[in-house]
Amino acid sequence: MTELAEKVGLSKTPCQVRLKRLVDDGVIKGFRAVLDMALLGLDHIAFTEVKLSDTREQALAEFNRGVMAIPEIEECHMIAGNFDYLMKVRTADIRRFRTVLGEKISTLPHVANTSTFVVMEPIKDQTARF
């Protein structure tokens, strides 16, 4: 708290009060630990576009439920464009990604096709740096 107060130019007590208000108001939804994914052996990132064969509400719900069950899918966003979803998939290496793509993602309900972009080097991400 002392470090945060210094960074925002407040003393510790007013900083705590403002932080609590932001949490209580729902502006801050939570706190997290930022992990070094390379040290965990999970530094292979791929972005996979997914096109569905059916985009009616029931099909979308079935697909969404399936996505939630795959831990390697770090993020999944419904997209307006030439494909339906964009996924950020994190694995140990390209071999593991190939398995996840072939045995998990491609077998999700209503998947018609996928296209993948492998990250060579992350330049900017949402990891907080204090």
N, C-alpha and C positions, 0 to 999 in steps of 0.2 A: 504494500500500500504506500509505503514511503517513497519508493521509486516512481510509482505512478503519479503521486502527488507532485513530486519534483518535475516530472515531464509535462504536466498540465498546468503548472504554476499555482498550485493551491497548497495549503497546509493539509496535514493528514486527515483531520476530522472533517472539514468540508468536502474533501475528496471522497471519504467513506460515505458521507450522506448522499452526495450526488450519484455515486456508484450504486448505492442501495436503491435510490429512486429509479435509476435506469433499469435495474433488474426488476423492481416491483411493477414498473410500467410496461414491462415486456420488451423494451428496446434491446436490452441484452438478454439473449435467450439462454445463455449458458457459458461455461468456461471449458477449455480443453487443454490437454497437453499436446505440444507440437513434437511429433516423433521424427527422428532421423531415419527415414525409410531405407536409406542405403545401409545403415548399420543393422537394420532388421532383415536385410536381404530382399527387400521389396521395392527396388528402384526402377523396375521396368514398367513404363507407362505406355498405354496405347489408347487412342480414341477410336471408337467404333461407331459408325453410322449404321442404323438399323432401319430397314424398310419393312413394314408389316403388310401382310396379305389382306388384312381386314382391319379397318379403323373405327368400327362401330364401338359404342361405349363398353359393351360386355367384353369385346376382344381387347380393348385397351386395359380394362381392369384385370383381365387374366394375365396379360403381358406384365403389367406393373407388379402384380403379386409375385410372378416368377422372378423378376429382377430383384426384388427385396430378399430373395432366398440365396442370392449369389454373392458371397462376401468379396470376391475380387472386383465386383463393380463398385467403384468408389463413388461415382456420381452417375446419374442418368437424368437426362432432360428431354422432354417432349419438344420437338422443333417444328417450326413452320417452314417448309421448304421442300426440297427434293427427296428427303427422307423423313422418317417419323421421330426417331430418337437418336440422341448422341450420348454415348457412354464414355466415361473415363474408367479404364480398367487397369488395375495395378497387380502385377505378378512379380515373381522372382526373376524370370527371364523369358525369352521368346518361346522356348519350348513349352513352358507352363502356360503362357498366353495362348498358344495354339491349342492346347488341351481345353482350356476354359472356353475359347471361342467355339471349338468343334463339338464339345460335349455338353456345354451349359448354355451359352448364349444362342447358338444356332438352333438349339432344341426348345427354346422358349416358345410359348404359344404364339402362333400367327406370324412368326418370322419368315419373311419371303427371301430377303438377302441382306448381306452385311458388307461393309467396306471399312477397312481399318487403316489408320495412320499411326505409325510407331514414332514415339518421341525419341529424338536423338539426344536432346539436352534441354531440360527445363530452364527457362529464362526468368519467368516471373510466376509466382503462385500466391495463394492466399495465406501462406505461412506468416504469422505475425513475427515481426522482428523488433525487439525492444532494445 
